[in-house]
């Protein structure tokens, strides 16, 4: 209708088709690039999520281990305190000392750990005073045995107190680690 040579029309149609194909290829490449970037972002986000879970698991495991160690050390300390309290009346009776240790022994068996430690110190002081006040006929062997029992008991208490303090120091040190801080921040600690 416009009296344009057909070969120019065909050439123009070819150019238009080529432009459309190039635009379609560009759009397809851009879509593929977006999908690839989204896939990579998903992988990175998933990897970070897994890493956070591993860090959280590590922190929680550390806290549980430290709590278990603290409970074991505290229980060992309580056992030696109880043993010392159990020995007190037996030692006083064996030595024939006239020392009333009932209130001190009762104090050792009640209260929180700090109160019990103060009570066992008072008990040991009173037991040492009772040992010093033993009558002369108690015998040197008996006096020496009682002294060894008191000293040995106090040494066991001191050792267990040191172990508990070491566990508490490890817990304070671990609190500065990122995994433990994250677990504590999320309320997953003891």
C-alpha positions as a Markdown table, in Angstrom:
| # | Residue | x | y | z |
|---|---|---|---|---|
| 1 | Unk | 0.0 | 0.0 | 0.0 |
| 2 | Unk | 2.8 | 2.4 | 0.6 |
| 3 | Unk | 4.6 | 1.2 | -2.4 |
| 4 | Unk | 7.8 | 0.1 | -0.5 |
| 5 | Unk | 9.9 | -2.5 | -2.0 |
| 6 | Unk | 9.2 | -5.9 | -0.3 |
| 7 | Unk | 12.8 | -6.6 | 0.4 |
| 8 | Unk | 13.0 | -3.4 | 2.6 |
| 9 | Unk | 9.8 | -4.5 | 4.4 |
| 10 | Unk | 11.3 | -7.9 | 5.0 |
| 11 | Unk | 14.5 | -6.3 | 6.2 |
| 12 | Unk | 12.6 | -4.1 | 8.5 |
| 13 | Unk | 10.6 | -7.0 | 9.8 |
| 14 | Unk | 13.8 | -8.9 | 10.4 |
| 15 | Unk | 15.3 | -5.9 | 12.3 |
| 16 | Unk | 12.2 | -5.7 | 14.5 |
| 17 | Unk | 12.3 | -9.5 | 15.1 |
| 18 | Unk | 16.0 | -9.3 | 16.0 |
| 19 | Unk | 15.3 | -6.4 | 18.4 |
| 20 | Unk | 12.5 | -8.3 | 20.0 |
| 21 | Unk | 14.7 | -11.4 | 20.3 |
| 22 | Unk | 17.6 | -9.4 | 21.8 |
| 23 | Unk | 15.1 | -7.7 | 24.3 |
| 24 | Unk | 13.6 | -11.1 | 25.1 |
| 25 | Unk | 17.1 | -12.6 | 25.6 |
| 26 | Unk | 18.1 | -9.7 | 27.8 |
| 27 | Unk | 14.9 | -10.0 | 29.9 |
| 28 | Unk | 15.5 | -13.8 | 30.2 |
| 29 | Unk | 19.1 | -13.2 | 31.2 |
| 30 | Unk | 18.1 | -10.5 | 33.7 |
| 31 | Unk | 15.5 | -13.0 | 35.2 |
| 32 | Unk | 18.0 | -15.7 | 35.3 |
| 33 | Unk | 20.4 | -13.3 | 37.1 |
| 34 | Unk | 17.7 | -12.3 | 39.6 |
| 35 | Unk | 16.9 | -16.0 | 40.2 |
| 36 | Unk | 20.6 | -16.8 | 40.7 |
| 37 | Unk | 21.0 | -13.9 | 43.1 |
| 38 | Unk | 17.9 | -14.9 | 45.0 |
| 39 | Unk | 19.2 | -18.4 | 45.2 |
| 40 | Unk | 22.6 | -17.2 | 46.5 |
| 41 | Unk | 20.9 | -15.0 | 49.0 |
| 42 | Unk | 18.8 | -17.9 | 50.1 |
| 43 | Unk | 21.9 | -20.1 | 50.5 |
| 44 | Unk | 23.7 | -17.4 | 52.4 |
| 45 | Unk | 20.7 | -16.8 | 54.7 |
| 46 | Unk | 20.3 | -20.6 | 55.2 |
| 47 | Unk | 24.1 | -20.9 | 55.9 |
| 48 | Unk | 23.9 | -18.0 | 58.4 |
| 49 | Unk | 20.9 | -19.6 | 60.0 |
| 50 | Unk | 22.7 | -23.0 | 60.3 |
| 51 | Unk | 25.7 | -21.2 | 61.7 |
| 52 | Unk | 23.6 | -19.3 | 64.2 |
| 53 | Unk | 22.0 | -22.6 | 65.3 |
| 54 | Unk | 25.5 | -24.2 | 65.6 |
| 55 | Unk | 26.7 | -21.3 | 67.7 |
| 56 | Unk | 23.6 | -21.4 | 69.8 |
| 57 | Unk | 24.0 | -25.2 | 70.3 |
| 58 | Unk | 27.7 | -24.7 | 71.2 |
| 59 | Unk | 26.8 | -22.0 | 73.8 |
| 60 | Unk | 23.9 | -24.0 | 75.3 |
| 61 | Unk | 26.1 | -27.2 | 75.5 |
| 62 | Unk | 28.8 | -25.2 | 77.2 |
| 63 | Unk | 26.3 | -23.7 | 79.7 |
| 64 | Unk | 24.8 | -27.1 | 80.4 |
| 65 | Unk | 28.3 | -28.6 | 81.0 |
| 66 | Unk | 29.3 | -25.8 | 83.3 |
| 67 | Unk | 26.1 | -26.1 | 85.2 |
| 68 | Unk | 26.6 | -29.8 | 85.6 |
| 69 | Unk | 30.2 | -29.2 | 86.7 |
| 70 | Unk | 29.0 | -26.6 | 89.2 |
| 71 | Unk | 26.3 | -28.9 | 90.6 |
| 72 | Unk | 28.8 | -31.7 | 91.0 |
| 73 | Unk | 31.3 | -29.5 | 92.7 |
| 74 | Unk | 28.7 | -28.1 | 95.0 |
| 75 | Unk | 27.4 | -31.5 | 95.8 |
| 76 | Unk | 30.9 | -32.7 | 96.6 |
| 77 | Unk | 31.4 | -29.8 | 98.9 |
| 78 | Unk | 28.1 | -30.5 | 100.7 |
| 79 | Unk | 29.1 | -34.1 | 101.1 |
| 80 | Unk | 32.4 | -33.2 | 102.9 |
| 81 | Unk | 30.6 | -30.6 | 105.0 |
| 82 | Unk | 28.0 | -33.2 | 106.0 |
| 83 | Unk | 30.8 | -35.6 | 106.7 |
| 84 | Unk | 32.5 | -33.1 | 109.0 |
| 85 | Unk | 29.2 | -32.4 | 110.7 |
| 86 | Unk | 28.7 | -36.2 | 111.2 |
| 87 | Unk | 32.1 | -36.6 | 112.7 |
| 88 | Unk | 31.7 | -33.8 | 115.2 |
| 89 | Unk | 29.5 | -35.6 | 117.8 |
| 90 | Unk | 31.4 | -38.9 | 117.3 |
| 91 | Unk | 34.7 | -37.2 | 117.9 |
| 92 | Unk | 33.5 | -35.4 | 120.9 |
| 93 | Unk | 32.0 | -38.6 | 122.4 |
| 94 | Unk | 35.1 | -40.6 | 121.5 |
| 95 | Unk | 37.3 | -38.1 | 123.2 |
| 96 | Unk | 35.0 | -37.8 | 126.2 |
| 97 | Unk | 35.0 | -34.0 | 125.7 |
| 98 | Unk | 32.2 | -32.2 | 127.3 |
| 99 | Unk | 31.5 | -29.9 | 124.3 |
| 100 | Unk | 27.9 | -29.4 | 123.1 |
| 101 | Unk | 28.1 | -29.3 | 119.3 |
| 102 | Unk | 24.4 | -29.9 | 118.6 |
| 103 | Unk | 23.5 | -26.3 | 117.5 |
| 104 | Unk | 26.6 | -26.0 | 115.3 |
| 105 | Unk | 25.9 | -29.4 | 113.6 |
| 106 | Unk | 22.3 | -28.3 | 113.0 |
| 107 | Unk | 23.5 | -25.1 | 111.5 |
| 108 | Unk | 25.8 | -27.0 | 109.1 |
| 109 | Unk | 22.8 | -29.0 | 107.8 |
| 110 | Unk | 20.5 | -26.1 | 107.0 |
| 111 | Unk | 20.6 | -23.0 | 104.9 |
| 112 | Unk | 22.2 | -22.1 | 101.6 |
| 113 | Unk | 25.8 | -23.0 | 100.8 |
| 114 | Unk | 27.3 | -19.8 | 102.2 |
| 115 | Unk | 25.5 | -20.2 | 105.5 |
| 116 | Unk | 26.6 | -23.8 | 105.7 |
| 117 | Unk | 30.2 | -22.8 | 105.1 |
| 118 | Unk | 30.1 | -20.3 | 107.8 |
| 119 | Unk | 28.5 | -22.9 | 110.1 |
| 120 | Unk | 31.1 | -25.5 | 109.4 |
| 121 | Unk | 33.8 | -22.9 | 110.1 |
| 122 | Unk | 32.2 | -22.2 | 113.5 |
| 123 | Unk | 31.8 | -26.0 | 114.1 |
| 124 | Unk | 35.5 | -26.6 | 113.3 |
| 125 | Unk | 36.5 | -23.8 | 115.6 |
| 126 | Unk | 34.5 | -25.2 | 118.4 |
| 127 | Unk | 35.7 | -28.8 | 117.7 |
| 128 | Unk | 39.3 | -27.5 | 117.8 |
| 129 | Unk | 38.6 | -25.8 | 121.1 |
| 130 | Unk | 37.0 | -29.0 | 122.4 |
| 131 | Unk | 40.1 | -30.9 | 121.3 |
| 132 | Unk | 42.4 | -28.5 | 123.1 |
| 133 | Unk | 40.2 | -28.9 | 126.3 |
| 134 | Unk | 40.4 | -32.7 | 126.3 |
| 135 | Unk | 41.4 | -34.1 | 129.7 |
| 136 | Unk | 44.9 | -35.3 | 130.1 |
| 137 | Unk | 43.8 | -38.9 | 130.4 |
| 138 | Unk | 42.4 | -38.8 | 126.8 |
| 139 | Unk | 45.8 | -40.0 | 125.6 |
| 140 | Unk | 48.1 | -38.6 | 123.0 |
| 141 | Unk | 47.1 | -41.1 | 120.4 |
| 142 | Unk | 43.4 | -40.2 | 120.7 |
| 143 | Unk | 44.3 | -36.5 | 120.7 |
| 144 | Unk | 46.4 | -37.0 | 117.6 |
| 145 | Unk | 43.8 | -39.1 | 115.8 |
| 146 | Unk | 41.1 | -36.4 | 116.5 |
| 147 | Unk | 43.5 | -33.7 | 115.3 |
| 148 | Unk | 44.1 | -35.6 | 112.0 |
| 149 | Unk | 40.4 | -36.1 | 111.5 |
| 150 | Unk | 39.7 | -32.4 | 112.0 |
| 151 | Unk | 42.6 | -31.4 | 109.8 |
| 152 | Unk | 41.7 | -33.9 | 107.1 |
| 153 | Unk | 38.1 | -32.9 | 107.1 |
| 154 | Unk | 39.0 | -29.2 | 106.8 |
| 155 | Unk | 41.5 | -30.0 | 104.0 |
| 156 | Unk | 38.8 | -31.9 | 102.1 |
| 157 | Unk | 36.4 | -28.9 | 102.5 |
| 158 | Unk | 39.1 | -26.5 | 101.3 |
| 159 | Unk | 39.8 | -28.7 | 98.2 |
| 160 | Unk | 36.1 | -28.9 | 97.3 |
| 161 | Unk | 35.7 | -25.1 | 97.8 |
| 162 | Unk | 38.6 | -24.6 | 95.5 |
| 163 | Unk | 37.1 | -26.9 | 92.9 |
| 164 | Unk | 33.8 | -25.0 | 93.1 |
| 165 | Unk | 35.5 | -21.7 | 92.7 |
| 166 | Unk | 37.4 | -23.0 | 89.6 |
| 167 | Unk | 34.1 | -24.0 | 88.0 |
| 168 | Unk | 32.6 | -20.7 | 88.8 |
| 169 | Unk | 35.6 | -18.9 | 87.3 |
| 170 | Unk | 35.3 | -21.0 | 84.2 |
| 171 | Unk | 31.6 | -20.0 | 84.0 |
| 172 | Unk | 32.5 | -16.3 | 84.3 |
| 173 | Unk | 35.2 | -16.7 | 81.6 |
| 174 | Unk | 32.8 | -18.6 | 79.3 |
| 175 | Unk | 30.2 | -15.9 | 79.6 |
| 176 | Unk | 32.4 | -13.6 | 77.4 |
| 177 | Unk | 32.4 | -16.1 | 74.5 |
| 178 | Unk | 30.0 | -15.2 | 71.7 |
| 179 | Unk | 28.2 | -18.5 | 71.7 |
| 180 | Unk | 27.6 | -18.5 | 75.4 |
| 181 | Unk | 26.6 | -14.8 | 75.4 |
| 182 | Unk | 24.1 | -15.6 | 72.7 |
| 183 | Unk | 22.7 | -18.5 | 74.6 |
| 184 | Unk | 22.5 | -16.4 | 77.8 |
| 185 | Unk | 21.0 | -13.6 | 75.9 |
| 186 | Unk | 18.2 | -15.9 | 74.7 |
| 187 | Unk | 17.6 | -17.1 | 78.2 |
| 188 | Unk | 18.9 | -20.6 | 77.5 |
| 189 | Unk | 21.3 | -20.7 | 80.4 |
| 190 | Unk | 20.7 | -22.2 | 83.9 |
